[in-house]
């Protein structure tokens, strides 16, 4: 299976998930330094990553979906730097 192309923001979101394991969109946003991207920007990008099968929804707590990465950090980084 080929690795999807990832934007800088998508990589930053994956880094936040790799650091936390599982997180909601709000928790991902709070992992960014100030000035943070807008909540809706993070939300849209997370759903795009879900479509690229880089992460998945694991459960729902209230209105918040919880996501976890599917792709491994080392595989993603090695493919980025060798491509």
N, C-alpha and C positions, 0 to 999 in steps of 0.2 A: 504494500500500500504506500503510495507516495505521500510525502509530508506536504501539507498545505502551506502556501506562502503566507507569512504572518507579517502584519504591520508592526510598527514600533509600539503602538498602544496595545495591540493584541499580545505582544510579548510581555509588556509590563503587567497586564492583567494575569497572564499565566504565571509570571514571577510571584505575584501576590498570592495566587492560589497554591503554588508550590511551597511558599513559605507558611501558609496557614493550613494547608491540607484541604479543608472545605470552608466555603465562605458564601455569604449572601452578596448581592450586588452592592448593598450599602457598606458591608465590611471591605469589599474590594476597593470601593471608592475611598474609604477612609485610610487605606494602606498607601495611597498616593500622597506625595508631599504637596504642600500648598504652593501655588494655587492648583487645586484639584480639578480634574475634568468634571463636567456636569454629570449628575446621576444618570440622566437620559443617555448621555454619550457612552458611559460605561455599560449601561443596560443594552443598548443597541449592539455594542461591540461584543458583549458576552453572548448574546443570541447569535451573532455571526460566528463566533468561535464554536458554539454548539452545533451550528450547521456544518462547520468544517470538521466536526468530530474531534476537536481538540479538548473539549470539556463536556461534562454532562450534568444534568440536573439529578441530584440524588434524593432530595426530599423537599417538602414544603412545610414551613413553620409559619402559621398564620397566613399572611399575604406574601411572605418572603420565600423565594426559591433558593435552595442551597445547591451550590455547584462544586464540582471537584474536577481536577485536570485528568484527562485520559492519557495525553502524551507525556512521556518522561522528559524531564529537564535535560539530562545528558544527551538524549537522542536529538532533541530539538536544537540544542546548541551545536552539537557536532555537525548536523546537517546544514545549519546556517553558515558555519565557518568554512565548510568544505565546498559549498556550492558556488 
